[in-house]
Amino acid sequence: RSAVLDRGLLAHSGAPRERYRRPRTPCVASFLGDTNLLPGLVESLAGDQALLRTEAGLLRAARIDPDRRAAVSAGMSLQLGVRPEVFRLLADSNTRDPAANLLEAEVVRVLDRGEASLLFARGTLSPAGGPVEGPAQPQEWRILLLNPPEFFPGARCRFAFDPQDVVLMPSFVNLGAYIDKG
């Protein structure tokens, strides 16, 4: 076990892999590695999933870790985190994974890292289960792909990521009230 402090207070303690995959705050998410952070609003809850509205569009997320499930409710503002390595490149414009969120994006820049490429892209979202109407503004995304095809700036691509890979975190953290109890 180890811990991450934020302004001198314990923000998240636990196993390193757990803190990386399910950070409790945006500070912890950013401190432990590259992540796509964006604000969102809970539109609705159904079963174990939440439908969230972001500036980039709608997406579905697994509700939250079971020990914090009660903390999510309709109308709540949250920070969403999506790690760059959870994205999958879809083969063509007709490919759709009905269980996954969809990011339609234009590649802005490519950093070739040998066996992997880090893509910087601008794009919009549609949720798992199909498109939902609503306004969407392209947002910046970082996407890490292993053994990808060659990408060039201007390429239009479609990526999928699963609802359980979206991390829900409080949008504002009052650290005095959010001290990790271990």
ChimeraX attribute file (.defattr): number of C-alpha atoms within 10 A of each C-alpha:
attribute: neighborCount
match mode: 1-to-1
recipient: residues
	/A:1	10
	/A:2	9
	/A:3	15
	/A:4	19
	/A:5	15
	/A:6	14
	/A:7	8
	/A:8	8
	/A:9	13
	/A:10	17
	/A:11	24
	/A:12	24
	/A:13	19
	/A:14	14
	/A:15	11
	/A:16	15
	/A:17	11
	/A:18	13
	/A:19	20
	/A:20	19
	/A:21	16
	/A:22	20
	/A:23	23
	/A:24	23
	/A:25	25
	/A:26	23
	/A:27	15
	/A:28	19
	/A:29	23
	/A:30	16
	/A:31	15
	/A:32	15
	/A:33	10
	/A:34	17
	/A:35	20
	/A:36	18
	/A:37	20
	/A:38	18
	/A:39	18
	/A:40	24
	/A:41	21
	/A:42	21
	/A:43	18
	/A:44	16
	/A:45	17
	/A:46	9
	/A:47	7
	/A:48	12
	/A:49	15
	/A:50	23
	/A:51	22
	/A:52	24
	/A:53	24
	/A:54	24
	/A:55	17
	/A:56	22
	/A:57	23
	/A:58	26
	/A:59	29
	/A:60	28
	/A:61	24
	/A:62	20
	/A:63	24
	/A:64	20
	/A:65	14
	/A:66	9
	/A:67	7
	/A:68	10
	/A:69	12
	/A:70	10
	/A:71	13
	/A:72	19
	/A:73	15
	/A:74	13
	/A:75	13
	/A:76	15
	/A:77	21
	/A:78	20
	/A:79	18
	/A:80	23
	/A:81	24
	/A:82	25
	/A:83	23
	/A:84	20
	/A:85	17
	/A:86	15
	/A:87	22
	/A:88	20
	/A:89	17
	/A:90	17
	/A:91	11
	/A:92	10
	/A:93	10
	/A:94	7
	/A:95	12
	/A:96	18
	/A:97	15
	/A:98	13
	/A:99	15
	/A:100	24
	/A:101	26
	/A:102	29
	/A:103	27
	/A:104	18
	/A:105	22
	/A:106	22
	/A:107	21
	/A:108	17
	/A:109	17
	/A:110	18
	/A:111	12
	/A:112	15
	/A:113	12
	/A:114	8
	/A:115	9
	/A:116	15
	/A:117	19
	/A:118	18
	/A:119	22
	/A:120	19
	/A:121	24
	/A:122	20
	/A:123	22
	/A:124	22
	/A:125	26
	/A:126	23
	/A:127	25
	/A:128	23
	/A:129	15
	/A:130	15
	/A:131	14
	/A:132	13
	/A:133	9
	/A:134	11
	/A:135	12
	/A:136	16
	/A:137	12
	/A:138	17
	/A:139	17
	/A:140	17
	/A:141	23
	/A:142	20
	/A:143	23
	/A:144	23
	/A:145	19
	/A:146	13
	/A:147	11
	/A:148	14
	/A:149	10
	/A:150	8
	/A:151	17
	/A:152	13
	/A:153	13
	/A:154	12
	/A:155	12
	/A:156	16
	/A:157	18
	/A:158	22
	/A:159	23
	/A:160	24
	/A:161	25
	/A:162	22
	/A:163	21
	/A:164	17
	/A:165	20
	/A:166	24
	/A:167	25
	/A:168	28
	/A:169	24
	/A:170	18
	/A:171	17
	/A:172	11
	/A:173	15
	/A:174	9
	/A:175	15
	/A:176	10
	/A:177	7
	/A:178	15
	/A:179	16
	/A:180	17
	/A:181	8
	/A:182	10
